[in-house]
Amino acid sequence: MKQILLPVLHVVIPLFKCNIKFNFS
């Protein structure tokens, strides 16, 4: 389970950061 979750988190976290930047700008 963690082996699947870790790569997914590495993709999702940058997406969330980009989403937050777009929302504030």
Stockholm file with secondary structure:
# STOCKHOLM 1.0

chainA/1-25         MKQILLPVLHVVIPLFKCNIKFNFS
#=GR chainA/1-25 SS CHHHHHHHHHHHHHHHHHHHHHHHC
#=GC SS_cons        CHHHHHHHHHHHHHHHHHHHHHHHC
//
